[in-house]
């Protein structure tokens, strides 16, 4: 799943967009972090909404820190 996310992120993020909510809620934190990194392909408003949504329900500290770094670096 991580490979598919990475492939779509690099080549056509519009195909990834409909699945981002599911990816960011995936039970495996490694899949979620891949999804968070893939959010960089989206426009600023869409990226911000997705990352804030992920941050609102995330309990894993490292994952939350990654989201915050992506939110405030841009």
PyMOL Python script that loads the backbone (N, CA, C, O; Angstrom):
from pymol import cmd

cmd.read_pdbstr("""\
ATOM      1  N   UNK A   1       0.827  -1.199   0.000  1.00  0.00           N
ATOM      2  CA  UNK A   1       0.000   0.000   0.000  1.00  0.00           C
ATOM      3  C   UNK A   1       0.867   1.257   0.000  1.00  0.00           C
ATOM      4  O   UNK A   1       0.554   2.234  -0.680  1.00  0.00           O
ATOM      5  N   UNK A   2       1.948   1.226   0.758  1.00  0.00           N
ATOM      6  CA  UNK A   2       2.840   2.382   0.791  1.00  0.00           C
ATOM      7  C   UNK A   2       3.440   2.650  -0.590  1.00  0.00           C
ATOM      8  O   UNK A   2       3.598   3.805  -0.986  1.00  0.00           O
ATOM      9  N   UNK A   3       3.766   1.604  -1.309  1.00  0.00           N
ATOM     10  CA  UNK A   3       4.324   1.750  -2.653  1.00  0.00           C
ATOM     11  C   UNK A   3       3.333   2.383  -3.608  1.00  0.00           C
ATOM     12  O   UNK A   3       3.708   3.216  -4.433  1.00  0.00           O
ATOM     13  N   UNK A   4       2.078   1.999  -3.506  1.00  0.00           N
ATOM     14  CA  UNK A   4       1.033   2.574  -4.363  1.00  0.00           C
ATOM     15  C   UNK A   4       0.844   4.052  -4.032  1.00  0.00           C
ATOM     16  O   UNK A   4       0.721   4.883  -4.932  1.00  0.00           O
ATOM     17  N   UNK A   5       0.820   4.373  -2.754  1.00  0.00           N
ATOM     18  CA  UNK A   5       0.689   5.771  -2.345  1.00  0.00           C
ATOM     19  C   UNK A   5       1.842   6.591  -2.914  1.00  0.00           C
ATOM     20  O   UNK A   5       1.635   7.668  -3.472  1.00  0.00           O
ATOM     21  N   UNK A   6       3.051   6.073  -2.769  1.00  0.00           N
ATOM     22  CA  UNK A   6       4.235   6.772  -3.261  1.00  0.00           C
ATOM     23  C   UNK A   6       4.185   6.944  -4.778  1.00  0.00           C
ATOM     24  O   UNK A   6       4.511   8.012  -5.297  1.00  0.00           O
ATOM     25  N   UNK A   7       3.781   5.904  -5.480  1.00  0.00           N
ATOM     26  CA  UNK A   7       3.691   5.963  -6.937  1.00  0.00           C
ATOM     27  C   UNK A   7       2.678   7.016  -7.388  1.00  0.00           C
ATOM     28  O   UNK A   7       2.971   7.832  -8.262  1.00  0.00           O
ATOM     29  N   UNK A   8       1.495   6.994  -6.793  1.00  0.00           N
ATOM     30  CA  UNK A   8       0.468   7.963  -7.174  1.00  0.00           C
ATOM     31  C   UNK A   8       0.870   9.381  -6.784  1.00  0.00           C
ATOM     32  O   UNK A   8       0.602  10.332  -7.519  1.00  0.00           O
ATOM     33  N   UNK A   9       1.508   9.519  -5.639  1.00  0.00           N
ATOM     34  CA  UNK A   9       1.970  10.828  -5.180  1.00  0.00           C
ATOM     35  C   UNK A   9       2.936  11.439  -6.190  1.00  0.00           C
ATOM     36  O   UNK A   9       2.869  12.633  -6.482  1.00  0.00           O
ATOM     37  N   UNK A  10       3.819  10.623  -6.712  1.00  0.00           N
ATOM     38  CA  UNK A  10       4.839  11.126  -7.634  1.00  0.00           C
ATOM     39  C   UNK A  10       4.325  11.349  -9.050  1.00  0.00           C
ATOM     40  O   UNK A  10       4.840  12.213  -9.758  1.00  0.00           O
ATOM     41  N   UNK A  11       3.312  10.582  -9.481  1.00  0.00           N
ATOM     42  CA  UNK A  11       2.916  10.629 -10.877  1.00  0.00           C
ATOM     43  C   UNK A  11       1.569  11.288 -11.149  1.00  0.00           C
ATOM     44  O   UNK A  11       1.425  11.997 -12.145  1.00  0.00           O
ATOM     45  N   UNK A  12       0.585  11.069 -10.288  1.00  0.00           N
ATOM     46  CA  UNK A  12      -0.725  11.678 -10.526  1.00  0.00           C
ATOM     47  C   UNK A  12      -1.499  11.734  -9.216  1.00  0.00           C
ATOM     48  O   UNK A  12      -2.297  10.847  -8.914  1.00  0.00           O
ATOM     49  N   UNK A  13      -1.256  12.773  -8.453  1.00  0.00           N
ATOM     50  CA  UNK A  13      -1.865  12.880  -7.127  1.00  0.00           C
ATOM     51  C   UNK A  13      -3.385  13.000  -7.187  1.00  0.00           C
ATOM     52  O   UNK A  13      -4.062  12.751  -6.189  1.00  0.00           O
ATOM     53  N   UNK A  14      -3.932  13.378  -8.345  1.00  0.00           N
ATOM     54  CA  UNK A  14      -5.394  13.474  -8.447  1.00  0.00           C
ATOM     55  C   UNK A  14      -6.060  12.108  -8.266  1.00  0.00           C
ATOM     56  O   UNK A  14      -7.207  12.029  -7.826  1.00  0.00           O
ATOM     57  N   UNK A  15      -5.345  11.039  -8.604  1.00  0.00           N
ATOM     58  CA  UNK A  15      -5.885   9.693  -8.389  1.00  0.00           C
ATOM     59  C   UNK A  15      -5.831   9.303  -6.914  1.00  0.00           C
ATOM     60  O   UNK A  15      -6.586   8.437  -6.471  1.00  0.00           O
ATOM     61  N   UNK A  16      -4.962   9.923  -6.173  1.00  0.00           N
ATOM     62  CA  UNK A  16      -4.798   9.637  -4.751  1.00  0.00           C
ATOM     63  C   UNK A  16      -5.805  10.404  -3.897  1.00  0.00           C
ATOM     64  O   UNK A  16      -6.202   9.939  -2.828  1.00  0.00           O
ATOM     65  N   UNK A  17      -6.211  11.570  -4.365  1.00  0.00           N
ATOM     66  CA  UNK A  17      -7.062  12.474  -3.587  1.00  0.00           C
ATOM     67  C   UNK A  17      -8.326  11.816  -3.012  1.00  0.00           C
ATOM     68  O   UNK A  17      -8.620  12.028  -1.836  1.00  0.00           O
ATOM     69  N   UNK A  18      -9.083  11.029  -3.785  1.00  0.00           N
ATOM     70  CA  UNK A  18     -10.311  10.452  -3.220  1.00  0.00           C
ATOM     71  C   UNK A  18     -10.065   9.473  -2.077  1.00  0.00           C
ATOM     72  O   UNK A  18     -10.988   9.153  -1.329  1.00  0.00           O
ATOM     73  N   UNK A  19      -8.846   8.999  -1.936  1.00  0.00           N
ATOM     74  CA  UNK A  19      -8.531   7.974  -0.932  1.00  0.00           C
ATOM     75  C   UNK A  19      -7.793   8.518   0.285  1.00  0.00           C
ATOM     76  O   UNK A  19      -7.518   7.771   1.224  1.00  0.00           O
ATOM     77  N   UNK A  20      -7.472   9.802   0.282  1.00  0.00           N
ATOM     78  CA  UNK A  20      -6.633  10.339   1.347  1.00  0.00           C
ATOM     79  C   UNK A  20      -7.249  10.195   2.733  1.00  0.00           C
ATOM     80  O   UNK A  20      -6.537   9.906   3.694  1.00  0.00           O
ATOM     81  N   UNK A  21      -8.544  10.388   2.850  1.00  0.00           N
ATOM     82  CA  UNK A  21      -9.174  10.230   4.173  1.00  0.00           C
ATOM     83  C   UNK A  21      -8.944   8.816   4.701  1.00  0.00           C
ATOM     84  O   UNK A  21      -8.600   8.637   5.869  1.00  0.00           O
ATOM     85  N   UNK A  22      -9.130   7.827   3.859  1.00  0.00           N
ATOM     86  CA  UNK A  22      -8.935   6.430   4.264  1.00  0.00           C
ATOM     87  C   UNK A  22      -7.470   6.151   4.600  1.00  0.00           C
ATOM     88  O   UNK A  22      -7.171   5.433   5.554  1.00  0.00           O
ATOM     89  N   UNK A  23      -6.575   6.713   3.822  1.00  0.00           N
ATOM     90  CA  UNK A  23      -5.144   6.511   4.052  1.00  0.00           C
ATOM     91  C   UNK A  23      -4.735   7.128   5.382  1.00  0.00           C
ATOM     92  O   UNK A  23      -3.997   6.517   6.155  1.00  0.00           O
ATOM     93  N   UNK A  24      -5.216   8.338   5.648  1.00  0.00           N
ATOM     94  CA  UNK A  24      -4.839   9.035   6.880  1.00  0.00           C
ATOM     95  C   UNK A  24      -5.486   8.432   8.120  1.00  0.00           C
ATOM     96  O   UNK A  24      -5.098   8.759   9.242  1.00  0.00           O
ATOM     97  N   UNK A  25      -6.460   7.563   7.932  1.00  0.00           N
ATOM     98  CA  UNK A  25      -7.111   6.864   9.051  1.00  0.00           C
ATOM     99  C   UNK A  25      -6.718   5.388   9.117  1.00  0.00           C
ATOM    100  O   UNK A  25      -7.272   4.636   9.919  1.00  0.00           O
ATOM    101  N   UNK A  26      -5.784   4.976   8.298  1.00  0.00           N
ATOM    102  CA  UNK A  26      -5.370   3.577   8.230  1.00  0.00           C
ATOM    103  C   UNK A  26      -4.824   3.119   9.589  1.00  0.00           C
ATOM    104  O   UNK A  26      -4.161   3.899  10.273  1.00  0.00           O
ATOM    105  N   UNK A  27      -5.090   1.869   9.992  1.00  0.00           N
ATOM    106  CA  UNK A  27      -4.608   1.387  11.292  1.00  0.00           C
ATOM    107  C   UNK A  27      -3.082   1.299  11.416  1.00  0.00           C
ATOM    108  O   UNK A  27      -2.550   1.369  12.524  1.00  0.00           O
ATOM    109  N   UNK A  28      -2.387   1.149  10.309  1.00  0.00           N
ATOM    110  CA  UNK A  28      -0.924   1.044  10.341  1.00  0.00           C
ATOM    111  C   UNK A  28      -0.330   2.452  10.284  1.00  0.00           C
ATOM    112  O   UNK A  28      -0.556   3.182   9.319  1.00  0.00           O
ATOM    113  N   UNK A  29       0.420   2.832  11.304  1.00  0.00           N
ATOM    114  CA  UNK A  29       0.962   4.195  11.359  1.00  0.00           C
ATOM    115  C   UNK A  29       1.936   4.464  10.215  1.00  0.00           C
ATOM    116  O   UNK A  29       2.074   5.609   9.783  1.00  0.00           O
ATOM    117  N   UNK A  30       2.605   3.440   9.724  1.00  0.00           N
ATOM    118  CA  UNK A  30       3.551   3.616   8.628  1.00  0.00           C
ATOM    119  C   UNK A  30       2.827   3.998   7.332  1.00  0.00           C
ATOM    120  O   UNK A  30       3.345   4.787   6.542  1.00  0.00           O
ATOM    121  N   UNK A  31       1.651   3.448   7.120  1.00  0.00           N
ATOM    122  CA  UNK A  31       0.828   3.829   5.966  1.00  0.00           C
ATOM    123  C   UNK A  31       0.345   5.265   6.153  1.00  0.00           C
ATOM    124  O   UNK A  31       0.355   6.053   5.207  1.00  0.00           O
ATOM    125  N   UNK A  32      -0.078   5.609   7.372  1.00  0.00           N
ATOM    126  CA  UNK A  32      -0.547   6.976   7.635  1.00  0.00           C
ATOM    127  C   UNK A  32       0.556   7.996   7.381  1.00  0.00           C
ATOM    128  O   UNK A  32       0.298   9.041   6.785  1.00  0.00           O
ATOM    129  N   UNK A  33       1.777   7.713   7.820  1.00  0.00           N
ATOM    130  CA  UNK A  33       2.871   8.668   7.642  1.00  0.00           C
ATOM    131  C   UNK A  33       3.212   8.820   6.160  1.00  0.00           C
ATOM    132  O   UNK A  33       3.568   9.912   5.715  1.00  0.00           O
ATOM    133  N   UNK A  34       3.105   7.737   5.396  1.00  0.00           N
ATOM    134  CA  UNK A  34       3.308   7.826   3.954  1.00  0.00           C
ATOM    135  C   UNK A  34       2.239   8.727   3.339  1.00  0.00           C
ATOM    136  O   UNK A  34       2.533   9.527   2.451  1.00  0.00           O
ATOM    137  N   UNK A  35       1.015   8.597   3.807  1.00  0.00           N
ATOM    138  CA  UNK A  35      -0.071   9.452   3.336  1.00  0.00           C
ATOM    139  C   UNK A  35       0.148  10.911   3.683  1.00  0.00           C
ATOM    140  O   UNK A  35      -0.116  11.797   2.870  1.00  0.00           O
ATOM    141  N   UNK A  36       0.628  11.157   4.882  1.00  0.00           N
ATOM    142  CA  UNK A  36       0.911  12.535   5.289  1.00  0.00           C
ATOM    143  C   UNK A  36       1.969  13.146   4.384  1.00  0.00           C
ATOM    144  O   UNK A  36       1.829  14.287   3.942  1.00  0.00           O
ATOM    145  N   UNK A  37       3.008  12.404   4.114  1.00  0.00           N
ATOM    146  CA  UNK A  37       4.068  12.909   3.230  1.00  0.00           C
ATOM    147  C   UNK A  37       3.547  13.133   1.816  1.00  0.00           C
ATOM    148  O   UNK A  37       4.001  14.045   1.124  1.00  0.00           O
ATOM    149  N   UNK A  38       2.604  12.315   1.386  1.00  0.00           N
ATOM    150  CA  UNK A  38       2.016  12.469   0.057  1.00  0.00           C
ATOM    151  C   UNK A  38       1.142  13.718  -0.038  1.00  0.00           C
ATOM    152  O   UNK A  38       0.881  14.210  -1.135  1.00  0.00           O
ATOM    153  N   UNK A  39       0.698  14.222   1.087  1.00  0.00           N
ATOM    154  CA  UNK A  39      -0.125  15.440   1.084  1.00  0.00           C
ATOM    155  C   UNK A  39       0.623  16.626   0.494  1.00  0.00           C
ATOM    156  O   UNK A  39      -0.002  17.613   0.104  1.00  0.00           O
ATOM    157  N   UNK A  40       1.930  16.552   0.420  1.00  0.00           N
ATOM    158  CA  UNK A  40       2.726  17.631  -0.159  1.00  0.00           C
ATOM    159  C   UNK A  40       2.357  17.879  -1.616  1.00  0.00           C
ATOM    160  O   UNK A  40       2.604  18.967  -2.136  1.00  0.00           O
ATOM    161  N   UNK A  41       1.770  16.890  -2.281  1.00  0.00           N
ATOM    162  CA  UNK A  41       1.408  17.021  -3.693  1.00  0.00           C
ATOM    163  C   UNK A  41       0.148  17.851  -3.903  1.00  0.00           C
ATOM    164  O   UNK A  41      -0.153  18.245  -5.030  1.00  0.00           O
ATOM    165  N   UNK A  42      -0.581  18.116  -2.843  1.00  0.00           N
ATOM    166  CA  UNK A  42      -1.845  18.827  -2.972  1.00  0.00           C
ATOM    167  C   UNK A  42      -1.655  20.333  -2.798  1.00  0.00           C
ATOM    168  O   UNK A  42      -0.660  20.792  -2.237  1.00  0.00           O
ATOM    169  N   UNK A  43      -2.626  21.080  -3.290  1.00  0.00           N
ATOM    170  CA  UNK A  43      -2.573  22.538  -3.139  1.00  0.00           C
ATOM    171  C   UNK A  43      -2.637  22.898  -1.657  1.00  0.00           C
ATOM    172  O   UNK A  43      -3.086  22.101  -0.833  1.00  0.00           O
ATOM    173  N   UNK A  44      -2.189  24.095  -1.335  1.00  0.00           N
ATOM    174  CA  UNK A  44      -2.090  24.506   0.058  1.00  0.00           C
ATOM    175  C   UNK A  44      -3.403  24.373   0.834  1.00  0.00           C
ATOM    176  O   UNK A  44      -3.392  23.797   1.922  1.00  0.00           O
ATOM    177  N   UNK A  45      -4.526  24.874   0.331  1.00  0.00           N
ATOM    178  CA  UNK A  45      -5.753  24.733   1.137  1.00  0.00           C
ATOM    179  C   UNK A  45      -6.149  23.269   1.366  1.00  0.00           C
ATOM    180  O   UNK A  45      -6.535  22.889   2.472  1.00  0.00           O
ATOM    181  N   UNK A  46      -6.052  22.469   0.330  1.00  0.00           N
ATOM    182  CA  UNK A  46      -6.429  21.056   0.453  1.00  0.00           C
ATOM    183  C   UNK A  46      -5.464  20.320   1.384  1.00  0.00           C
ATOM    184  O   UNK A  46      -5.890  19.518   2.215  1.00  0.00           O
ATOM    185  N   UNK A  47      -4.184  20.589   1.248  1.00  0.00           N
ATOM    186  CA  UNK A  47      -3.160  19.967   2.095  1.00  0.00           C
ATOM    187  C   UNK A  47      -3.400  20.322   3.564  1.00  0.00           C
ATOM    188  O   UNK A  47      -3.334  19.458   4.438  1.00  0.00           O
ATOM    189  N   UNK A  48      -3.676  21.587   3.822  1.00  0.00           N
ATOM    190  CA  UNK A  48      -3.892  22.037   5.193  1.00  0.00           C
ATOM    191  C   UNK A  48      -5.102  21.347   5.814  1.00  0.00           C
ATOM    192  O   UNK A  48      -5.053  20.923   6.969  1.00  0.00           O
ATOM    193  N   UNK A  49      -6.172  21.235   5.062  1.00  0.00           N
ATOM    194  CA  UNK A  49      -7.381  20.562   5.563  1.00  0.00           C
ATOM    195  C   UNK A  49      -7.080  19.097   5.878  1.00  0.00           C
ATOM    196  O   UNK A  49      -7.448  18.602   6.944  1.00  0.00           O
ATOM    197  N   UNK A  50      -6.418  18.412   4.962  1.00  0.00           N
ATOM    198  CA  UNK A  50      -6.093  16.997   5.167  1.00  0.00           C
ATOM    199  C   UNK A  50      -5.185  16.795   6.381  1.00  0.00           C
ATOM    200  O   UNK A  50      -5.420  15.902   7.195  1.00  0.00           O
ATOM    201  N   UNK A  51      -4.160  17.616   6.498  1.00  0.00           N
ATOM    202  CA  UNK A  51      -3.216  17.458   7.609  1.00  0.00           C
ATOM    203  C   UNK A  51      -3.855  17.802   8.952  1.00  0.00           C
ATOM    204  O   UNK A  51      -3.584  17.139   9.953  1.00  0.00           O
ATOM    205  N   UNK A  52      -4.694  18.826   8.980  1.00  0.00           N
ATOM    206  CA  UNK A  52      -5.402  19.154  10.223  1.00  0.00           C
ATOM    207  C   UNK A  52      -6.372  18.056  10.617  1.00  0.00           C
ATOM    208  O   UNK A  52      -6.522  17.746  11.798  1.00  0.00           O
ATOM    209  N   UNK A  53      -7.039  17.463   9.618  1.00  0.00           N
ATOM    210  CA  UNK A  53      -7.942  16.348   9.891  1.00  0.00           C
ATOM    211  C   UNK A  53      -7.167  15.180  10.507  1.00  0.00           C
ATOM    212  O   UNK A  53      -7.611  14.575  11.484  1.00  0.00           O
ATOM    213  N   UNK A  54      -6.012  14.874   9.927  1.00  0.00           N
ATOM    214  CA  UNK A  54      -5.191  13.782  10.445  1.00  0.00           C
ATOM    215  C   UNK A  54      -4.697  14.086  11.853  1.00  0.00           C
ATOM    216  O   UNK A  54      -4.668  13.199  12.705  1.00  0.00           O
ATOM    217  N   UNK A  55      -4.313  15.319  12.100  1.00  0.00           N
ATOM    218  CA  UNK A  55      -3.800  15.721  13.402  1.00  0.00           C
ATOM    219  C   UNK A  55      -4.869  15.636  14.483  1.00  0.00           C
ATOM    220  O   UNK A  55      -4.574  15.284  15.625  1.00  0.00           O
ATOM    221  N   UNK A  56      -6.114  15.958  14.124  1.00  0.00           N
ATOM    222  CA  UNK A  56      -7.213  15.954  15.088  1.00  0.00           C
ATOM    223  C   UNK A  56      -7.459  14.592  15.725  1.00  0.00           C
ATOM    224  O   UNK A  56      -7.869  14.520  16.883  1.00  0.00           O
ATOM    225  N   UNK A  57      -7.217  13.518  14.989  1.00  0.00           N
ATOM    226  CA  UNK A  57      -7.523  12.200  15.548  1.00  0.00           C
ATOM    227  C   UNK A  57      -6.285  11.332  15.772  1.00  0.00           C
ATOM    228  O   UNK A  57      -6.412  10.146  16.074  1.00  0.00           O
ATOM    229  N   UNK A  58      -5.106  11.902  15.629  1.00  0.00           N
ATOM    230  CA  UNK A  58      -3.877  11.117  15.778  1.00  0.00           C
ATOM    231  C   UNK A  58      -3.433  11.043  17.241  1.00  0.00           C
ATOM    232  O   UNK A  58      -3.436  12.045  17.957  1.00  0.00           O
ATOM    233  N   UNK A  59      -3.050   9.836  17.667  1.00  0.00           N
ATOM    234  CA  UNK A  59      -2.581   9.624  19.033  1.00  0.00           C
ATOM    235  C   UNK A  59      -1.093   9.299  19.089  1.00  0.00           C
ATOM    236  O   UNK A  59      -0.502   9.324  20.169  1.00  0.00           O
ATOM    237  N   UNK A  60      -0.484   8.999  17.969  1.00  0.00           N
ATOM    238  CA  UNK A  60       0.929   8.628  17.907  1.00  0.00           C
ATOM    239  C   UNK A  60       1.765   9.911  17.874  1.00  0.00           C
ATOM    240  O   UNK A  60       1.623  10.716  16.954  1.00  0.00           O
ATOM    241  N   UNK A  61       2.639  10.108  18.876  1.00  0.00           N
ATOM    242  CA  UNK A  61       3.397  11.352  19.020  1.00  0.00           C
ATOM    243  C   UNK A  61       4.311  11.652  17.835  1.00  0.00           C
ATOM    244  O   UNK A  61       4.380  12.795  17.382  1.00  0.00           O
ATOM    245  N   UNK A  62       5.008  10.647  17.334  1.00  0.00           N
ATOM    246  CA  UNK A  62       5.909  10.874  16.210  1.00  0.00           C
ATOM    247  C   UNK A  62       5.139  11.276  14.959  1.00  0.00           C
ATOM    248  O   UNK A  62       5.576  12.131  14.189  1.00  0.00           O
ATOM    249  N   UNK A  63       4.009  10.655  14.779  1.00  0.00           N
ATOM    250  CA  UNK A  63       3.156  10.971  13.636  1.00  0.00           C
ATOM    251  C   UNK A  63       2.636  12.400  13.742  1.00  0.00           C
ATOM    252  O   UNK A  63       2.641  13.144  12.761  1.00  0.00           O
ATOM    253  N   UNK A  64       2.190  12.778  14.932  1.00  0.00           N
ATOM    254  CA  UNK A  64       1.706  14.145  15.149  1.00  0.00           C
ATOM    255  C   UNK A  64       2.806  15.164  14.881  1.00  0.00           C
ATOM    256  O   UNK A  64       2.549  16.211  14.288  1.00  0.00           O
ATOM    257  N   UNK A  65       4.020  14.869  15.310  1.00  0.00           N
ATOM    258  CA  UNK A  65       5.145  15.772  15.072  1.00  0.00           C
ATOM    259  C   UNK A  65       5.425  15.920  13.576  1.00  0.00           C
ATOM    260  O   UNK A  65       5.739  17.017  13.115  1.00  0.00           O
ATOM    261  N   UNK A  66       5.315  14.847  12.828  1.00  0.00           N
ATOM    262  CA  UNK A  66       5.517  14.900  11.375  1.00  0.00           C
ATOM    263  C   UNK A  66       4.454  15.777  10.718  1.00  0.00           C
ATOM    264  O   UNK A  66       4.759  16.570   9.827  1.00  0.00           O
ATOM    265  N   UNK A  67       3.224  15.633  11.155  1.00  0.00           N
ATOM    266  CA  UNK A  67       2.133  16.449  10.611  1.00  0.00           C
ATOM    267  C   UNK A  67       2.394  17.921  10.904  1.00  0.00           C
ATOM    268  O   UNK A  67       2.274  18.765  10.015  1.00  0.00           O
ATOM    269  N   UNK A  68       2.749  18.229  12.141  1.00  0.00           N
ATOM    270  CA  UNK A  68       3.010  19.621  12.518  1.00  0.00           C
ATOM    271  C   UNK A  68       4.161  20.211  11.716  1.00  0.00           C
ATOM    272  O   UNK A  68       4.115  21.376  11.321  1.00  0.00           O
ATOM    273  N   UNK A  69       5.184  19.416  11.478  1.00  0.00           N
ATOM    274  CA  UNK A  69       6.316  19.930  10.702  1.00  0.00           C
ATOM    275  C   UNK A  69       5.903  20.239   9.274  1.00  0.00           C
ATOM    276  O   UNK A  69       6.383  21.214   8.695  1.00  0.00           O
ATOM    277  N   UNK A  70       5.029  19.438   8.696  1.00  0.00           N
ATOM    278  CA  UNK A  70       4.562  19.698   7.340  1.00  0.00           C
ATOM    279  C   UNK A  70       3.583  20.885   7.286  1.00  0.00           C
ATOM    280  O   UNK A  70       3.540  21.619   6.299  1.00  0.00           O
ATOM    281  N   UNK A  71       2.814  21.055   8.343  1.00  0.00           N
ATOM    282  CA  UNK A  71       1.862  22.162   8.377  1.00  0.00           C
ATOM    283  C   UNK A  71       2.571  23.507   8.466  1.00  0.00           C
ATOM    284  O   UNK A  71       2.141  24.475   7.841  1.00  0.00           O
ATOM    285  N   UNK A  72       3.640  23.576   9.227  1.00  0.00           N
ATOM    286  CA  UNK A  72       4.243  24.880   9.515  1.00  0.00           C
ATOM    287  C   UNK A  72       5.515  25.168   8.758  1.00  0.00           C
ATOM    288  O   UNK A  72       6.097  26.242   8.911  1.00  0.00           O
ATOM    289  N   UNK A  73       5.963  24.222   7.938  1.00  0.00           N
ATOM    290  CA  UNK A  73       7.151  24.467   7.114  1.00  0.00           C
ATOM    291  C   UNK A  73       6.771  25.266   5.883  1.00  0.00           C
ATOM    292  O   UNK A  73       7.567  26.081   5.416  1.00  0.00           O
ATOM    293  N   UNK A  74       5.610  25.064   5.357  1.00  0.00           N
ATOM    294  CA  UNK A  74       5.201  25.653   4.083  1.00  0.00           C
ATOM    295  C   UNK A  74       4.753  27.064   4.246  1.00  0.00           C
ATOM    296  O   UNK A  74       4.374  27.708   3.268  1.00  0.00           O
TER     297      UNK A  74
END
""", "prot")
cmd.dss("prot")
cmd.show_as("cartoon", "prot")
cmd.util.cbc("prot")
cmd.orient("prot")
